[in-house]
Amino acid sequence: MDRQRLYEIHQENLELLENELEQVKKMTQINLGKLYYERANANTQGKIKKLEYDVLGSTRLYTFLLCSWLEARLKKILYEGSSVAFTDVEREIVLSDKKMNEKWRKCLNMSVCKSYGFVFDVEQRDYSSCFVNDSDAARYYQKVYSYLDDIEQAITVRNRLAHGQWKIPLNSSSSDLAGQEVNDFFAENDNIQKLDLLYNIYKIIAEIISSYVVYKDKILTNNFRNDIEKKIQKIVNYRQRIDRNKFDSYCKSFYRQECVERECKKNMYKE
């Protein structure tokens, strides 16, 4: 199968996955509205517990889809078409690594090397020192490189969920409870608001890496630099929003919508 057809397939897979992420987010928001309504009206603990499970389940499903998205998005980058598109050999170098975070790291490093004319070495992990006369380009690279650390946790979590560990994750051999890295991810990204912000961060990281692949002849222009600068600032803003997360405020609109829908149903029955 040729590169163009494979690119189309990866694009179609990615589109469906992104559609499902949006559907599961909406489902979780609806469940949150129902949960907050039941809590506000002091309804039975049985109903509340059931809705808490509904919210947890759809949140875990969103987490699984989000972590799966990382792999699908990487495949699309690797099959992009441009003057510096990845060759078959280069794709094999990236995909041969067993760890997804390392695949992303190699993808970034190879993209940057191809764009700036650096020599790619599979053993070299950091290319910051190559940007001798371009401090801005070095800063952009270092920022994106640092963001890739989060991906390792996300993939580990995806693997636990894929093995059916949706409430209590276990270690890789399923002989004990999961390690700290899994629990840290769930603790840091414990609701749909934070996960949706994390999804936006991942999308921007992918856009930046893809930009190095697609826009080789524009990397030295002010427009390209300004675009990268804006994308990095967006990531910083999303990170700040995750840290300042106010989940109760986020849920108010879903609670109000649930109130409206219940009131409409009451009026409909009256008629």
C-alpha positions as CSV (number, residue, x, y, z in Angstrom):
1,M,0.0,0.0,0.0
2,D,1.5,3.4,-0.9
3,R,2.2,6.3,1.5
4,Q,-0.8,8.4,0.3
5,R,-3.3,5.6,0.9
6,L,-1.9,4.9,4.3
7,Y,-2.0,8.6,5.2
8,E,-5.7,8.6,4.2
9,I,-6.4,5.6,6.3
10,H,-4.7,7.1,9.4
11,Q,-6.6,10.3,8.8
12,E,-9.9,8.5,8.7
13,N,-9.1,6.5,11.8
14,L,-8.1,9.7,13.6
15,E,-11.3,11.5,12.6
16,L,-13.5,8.7,14.0
17,L,-11.5,8.6,17.2
18,E,-11.8,12.4,17.6
19,N,-15.5,12.2,17.0
20,E,-15.8,9.5,19.7
21,L,-13.9,11.7,22.1
22,E,-16.4,14.5,21.6
23,Q,-19.3,12.1,22.0
24,V,-18.0,10.7,25.3
25,K,-17.2,14.2,26.6
26,K,-20.9,15.1,26.0
27,M,-22.1,11.9,27.6
28,T,-19.9,12.7,30.7
29,Q,-21.2,16.2,30.9
30,I,-24.8,15.0,30.8
31,N,-24.0,12.5,33.6
32,L,-22.5,15.3,35.6
33,G,-25.6,17.4,35.2
34,K,-27.7,14.5,36.5
35,L,-25.4,13.8,39.4
36,Y,-25.3,17.4,40.6
37,Y,-29.1,17.6,40.3
38,E,-29.5,14.5,42.5
39,R,-27.1,15.9,45.0
40,A,-28.8,19.3,45.1
41,N,-32.2,17.7,45.6
42,A,-31.0,15.3,48.3
43,N,-32.1,12.2,46.5
44,T,-31.3,8.7,47.5
45,Q,-27.8,7.5,48.0
46,G,-28.5,4.7,45.6
47,K,-29.2,7.1,42.7
48,I,-26.2,9.2,43.6
49,K,-23.8,6.3,43.7
50,K,-25.1,5.0,40.4
51,L,-24.5,8.4,38.8
52,E,-21.0,8.6,40.4
53,Y,-20.2,5.3,38.7
54,D,-21.6,6.6,35.4
55,V,-19.4,9.7,35.6
56,L,-16.3,7.7,36.6
57,G,-17.0,5.2,33.8
58,S,-17.4,7.7,31.0
59,T,-14.4,9.7,32.3
60,R,-12.2,6.6,32.2
61,L,-13.5,5.9,28.7
62,Y,-12.5,9.4,27.6
63,T,-9.1,8.8,29.2
64,F,-8.7,5.6,27.2
65,L,-9.6,7.3,23.9
66,L,-7.4,10.2,24.6
67,C,-4.4,8.1,25.3
68,S,-5.2,6.0,22.2
69,W,-5.4,9.3,20.2
70,L,-1.6,9.8,20.8
71,E,-0.8,6.7,18.7
72,A,-3.2,7.6,15.9
73,R,-2.0,11.2,15.7
74,L,1.6,10.1,15.5
75,K,0.8,7.8,12.6
76,K,-0.7,10.7,10.7
77,I,2.4,12.9,11.2
78,L,4.7,10.1,10.0
79,Y,2.7,9.7,6.7
80,E,2.4,13.5,6.0
81,G,3.4,14.5,2.5
82,S,5.9,17.3,1.9
83,S,9.4,18.0,0.7
84,V,10.7,16.7,4.0
85,A,8.2,13.9,4.5
86,F,9.4,10.8,6.4
87,T,10.9,8.1,4.3
88,D,10.1,4.4,4.8
89,V,13.4,3.9,6.6
90,E,12.8,6.9,8.9
91,R,9.3,5.8,9.7
92,E,10.7,2.4,10.6
93,I,13.2,4.0,13.0
94,V,10.4,5.9,14.8
95,L,8.0,3.0,14.9
96,S,10.5,0.4,15.9
97,D,10.7,1.7,19.4
98,K,8.4,-0.1,21.8
99,K,7.7,2.9,24.0
100,M,5.2,5.5,22.6
101,N,6.8,8.4,24.4
102,E,10.1,7.5,22.7
103,K,8.4,7.3,19.3
104,W,7.1,10.8,19.8
105,R,10.6,12.0,20.9
106,K,12.2,10.4,17.8
107,C,9.5,11.9,15.6
108,L,10.2,15.4,17.0
109,N,14.0,15.0,16.8
110,M,13.9,13.7,13.3
111,S,11.5,16.4,12.2
112,V,13.7,19.1,13.6
113,C,16.8,17.6,12.1
114,K,15.2,17.3,8.7
115,S,14.0,20.9,8.8
116,Y,17.2,22.6,10.2
117,G,19.7,20.3,8.4
118,F,21.0,18.7,11.6
119,V,22.4,15.1,11.4
120,F,20.0,12.7,13.1
121,D,21.5,10.2,15.4
122,V,19.2,7.5,16.8
123,E,21.3,7.5,20.0
124,Q,21.0,11.3,20.6
125,R,18.0,12.3,22.7
126,D,18.4,16.1,22.9
127,Y,19.4,18.5,20.1
128,S,19.3,21.7,22.0
129,S,23.0,22.2,21.5
130,C,22.6,22.2,17.7
131,F,20.8,25.5,17.7
132,V,24.1,27.4,18.0
133,N,23.0,30.7,16.5
134,D,19.3,30.6,17.0
135,S,18.2,31.0,20.6
136,D,14.5,31.3,19.8
137,A,14.4,28.1,17.8
138,A,16.3,26.3,20.6
139,R,13.7,27.6,23.1
140,Y,10.8,26.3,21.0
141,Y,12.4,22.9,20.7
142,Q,13.2,22.7,24.4
143,K,9.7,23.6,25.3
144,V,8.1,21.0,23.1
145,Y,10.7,18.4,24.1
146,S,9.8,18.9,27.8
147,Y,6.1,18.4,27.1
148,L,6.7,14.9,25.8
149,D,7.5,13.6,29.3
150,D,3.7,13.5,30.0
151,I,3.1,11.1,27.2
152,E,4.8,8.2,28.9
153,Q,2.3,8.3,31.8
154,A,-0.6,8.6,29.4
155,I,0.4,5.5,27.5
156,T,1.0,3.5,30.7
157,V,-2.5,4.5,31.8
158,R,-4.0,3.5,28.4
159,N,-2.4,0.0,28.8
160,R,-4.0,-0.5,32.2
161,L,-7.4,0.5,31.0
162,A,-7.0,-1.8,27.9
163,H,-6.5,-4.6,30.4
164,G,-9.8,-3.9,32.1
165,Q,-8.4,-2.1,35.1
166,W,-11.0,0.7,35.1
167,K,-11.4,1.4,38.8
168,I,-8.3,0.0,40.5
169,P,-5.2,-0.2,38.3
170,L,-2.6,-2.9,38.8
171,N,1.1,-3.2,37.9
172,S,2.3,-4.6,34.6
173,S,2.2,-8.2,35.9
174,S,-1.2,-7.7,37.6
175,S,0.4,-9.0,40.9
176,D,0.0,-5.8,42.9
177,L,-1.4,-2.3,42.8
178,A,-0.2,0.0,40.1
179,G,2.9,2.2,40.6
180,Q,2.9,5.8,41.5
181,E,3.1,7.0,37.9
182,V,-0.3,5.6,37.1
183,N,-1.9,7.0,40.3
184,D,-0.3,10.4,39.7
185,F,-1.9,10.6,36.2
186,F,-5.3,9.7,37.5
187,A,-4.9,12.1,40.4
188,E,-3.8,15.0,38.2
189,N,-6.4,14.3,35.5
190,D,-9.3,13.3,37.6
191,N,-12.2,14.9,35.8
192,I,-13.4,15.6,32.2
193,Q,-12.5,19.2,32.4
194,K,-8.8,18.6,33.0
195,L,-8.7,15.7,30.5
196,D,-10.3,18.0,27.8
197,L,-7.6,20.6,28.5
198,L,-4.9,17.9,28.3
199,Y,-6.4,16.8,24.9
200,N,-6.0,20.4,23.7
201,I,-2.3,20.4,24.8
202,Y,-1.6,17.1,23.0
203,K,-3.2,18.5,19.8
204,I,-1.0,21.6,19.9
205,I,2.1,19.5,20.5
206,A,1.2,17.4,17.4
207,E,0.5,20.6,15.4
208,I,4.0,21.9,16.3
209,I,5.8,18.7,15.3
210,S,3.7,18.5,12.2
211,S,4.7,22.1,11.3
212,Y,8.4,21.1,11.3
213,V,7.5,18.3,8.8
214,V,5.2,20.2,6.5
215,Y,6.8,23.7,6.4
216,K,10.5,23.1,5.9
217,D,11.0,26.2,3.7
218,K,9.2,28.5,6.2
219,I,10.9,27.6,9.5
220,L,13.1,30.7,9.4
221,T,10.2,33.2,8.6
222,N,8.6,35.4,11.2
223,N,5.2,34.0,10.5
224,F,6.4,30.5,11.3
225,R,8.1,31.6,14.5
226,N,5.1,33.7,15.6
227,D,2.8,30.7,15.0
228,I,5.0,28.4,17.1
229,E,5.3,31.1,19.9
230,K,1.5,31.4,20.0
231,K,1.1,27.6,20.1
232,I,3.5,27.3,23.0
233,Q,1.7,30.1,24.9
234,K,-1.6,28.2,24.4
235,I,0.0,25.2,26.0
236,V,1.1,27.3,29.0
237,N,-2.4,28.7,29.3
238,Y,-4.0,25.3,29.2
239,R,-1.5,24.1,31.9
240,Q,-2.5,27.0,34.1
241,R,-6.2,26.3,33.6
242,I,-5.6,22.7,34.7
243,D,-3.7,23.9,37.8
244,R,-6.5,26.4,38.6
245,N,-9.2,23.8,37.9
246,K,-12.6,24.7,39.4
247,F,-14.7,21.7,38.7
248,D,-17.8,22.7,40.6
249,S,-18.1,25.9,38.5
250,Y,-17.5,23.9,35.3
251,C,-20.4,21.5,36.3
252,K,-22.9,24.3,37.0
253,S,-24.0,24.7,33.4
254,F,-24.7,21.0,33.0
255,Y,-26.7,21.1,36.3
256,R,-28.7,24.0,35.0
257,Q,-29.3,22.2,31.7
258,E,-30.6,19.2,33.6
259,C,-32.9,21.4,35.6
260,V,-34.3,22.9,32.4
261,E,-34.9,19.5,30.8
262,R,-36.6,18.2,33.9
263,E,-38.9,21.3,34.1
264,C,-39.7,20.8,30.4
265,K,-40.7,17.2,31.0
266,K,-42.9,18.2,33.9
267,N,-44.7,20.8,31.8
268,M,-45.1,18.3,29.0
269,Y,-46.8,15.8,31.3
270,K,-49.1,18.5,32.6
271,E,-50.3,19.2,29.1
